[in-house]
């Protein structure tokens, strides 16, 4: 299937959708506090979507019951808001996808709750660093394999592992479009990227094993060894020049904080 190329007013609509998705994500991240339930964050996200005049891209998608994905600690992705109470030392992954005027904005980040162990700080840093590496390769004329392999290279250099069962994707009129964007790959592997393509780049990185399993709710994905996982995501437009991060926000972790072994 061909990879969609967007231009003109369609790009303007995507910029609006992605800006809203970013704003909702950051407001939800600010609401993460000890004693708050994950369900309360999901409800808050739903209220914000009404305020911004958009709807959830996730609610009802293949039966998903949440407005956002909210995943704790060893939960990798696709967590459902509920009665779980957020505690000091947790890391909370929030993934917000919205639809505004028929266009999808999609982004995610991992929120530390108070002080977290140094190895978990490193996990968040490396995930964000690998996302930045992937974005740097989102250029007209580059190969998708160069982008994907750059993410894994950063992760492996720090002694961590990339989740392989779940990947990024094209995004636009639909939540999931062509191409798939794995967080691993072979340099030089096609397809060739072109200006106007829009990619949701989203590394999922584990401290321990890369393998995962799905809980009995049929949605929540956790690490097989119960160790922490981190997830960051941006929606990125490929241009004739520098990549345009449509969900641009300030970076959570400090570049250069941890050096590869």
NORCOR-V945383 format. One line per field, one symbol per residue. phi: phi as a letter, one per 30 degrees, with the letter a starting at -180 (. if undefined). psi: psi as a letter, one per 40 degrees, with the letter a starting at -180 (. if undefined). burial: b if it has 24 or more other C-alpha atoms within 12 Angstrom, else e. Layout:
BEGIN
phi: ???
psi: ???
burial: ???
END
This chain:
BEGIN
phi: .dddccahddddddddedddedddedddddddbejdddddddddddddddddibbddceidhjdccdbcbbchdddaidceaddcdcejdccccbcbbcbhibccbaaaccdcidbedddedededddddddddddcdbejdcedddddddddddddcicbcdcdbbdadaldbdbbdcdbdcalceidddddbejdbbccbdbbcdcdddbbcdddibdcbddciddbbbbbbcbcdbdbdecddcebdddcdeidbced
psi: hihihiibddddddddddddddddddddddehiheiiddddddddddddddefaihedhehfeheidihhhhbehdifihhaehhhiheihhhhhhhihhfeihhhiiihhhhahiidddddddddddddddddddegiheiiddddddddddddddefiihheehiaiiibdidhiiiigifiahhehiihiiheihhhhghhhidbieiiihieeedhhiideeiiiihihihhhhaebiihhefhiiidihiedhii.
burial: eebbbbeeebbebbbbbbbbbbbbbbbbbebbbbebbbbbbbbbbbebbeebebbbbbbeeeeebbbbbbbbbbbbbbbbbbeeebeeebbbbbbbbbbbbebbbbbbbbbbbeeeeeebbbbbbbbbbbbbbbbbbbbbebbbbbbbbbbbbbbbebbbbbbbbbbbbbbbbbbbbbbbbbbbbeeeeebbbbbbbbbbbbbbbbbbebbbbeeeeebbbbbeeebbbbbbbbbbbbbeeebbbbbbbeebbeeeebeee
END
